[in-house]
C-alpha cells in the first residue's frame, strides 16, 4: 500500500504545472528502493521513469539518470546502510547527480531551486528511513 501511495504522489508531483522538475519524491524513493529491494527494485525505477516522462521525450535520459542514482544508492547502502546519520550523504548524491543533469538540461538553475531540492531530499529521505524503521 505504501509503494502504491508513493507512486500516486510521484504522478501528482509531475502532473502539477511547474516549470522546474524537482522530483522531490521520486529520488528519495529510488534510494529507499535500492536499500529495501536491492537489485529487484530496477523494475520500479523503470515504472517511475515511465510515470515522469509520460508526455515528454526524455525517457532514455531520465532512465540513465535514475539508474545511476539507483546504482550509487545501492552500493552506498551496502557500505553505509540506510540510516538517519547518513541522510546528508544520500541527499547530497541525489542533488549532485540530478542537479548536474538539470544544470546541463535547463537554461536556468538558480540557487534557491537547489536549496528547495536539497531540503526536499533531506526531508523525504528522513521520512522513508522513519517508515522503514517503523516496519521492522
Buried (B, 14 or more C-beta within 10 A) or exposed (E): EEBEEBBEBBBEBBEEEEEEBBBBBBBBBBBBBBBBBEEEBBEBBEEBBEBBBEEEEEBEBBBEBBBBBBBBBBEBBEEEEBEEEBBEEBBBBBBEBBBEBBEEEEEEBEEEBBEBBBEBBBBBBBEBBEEBEEEE
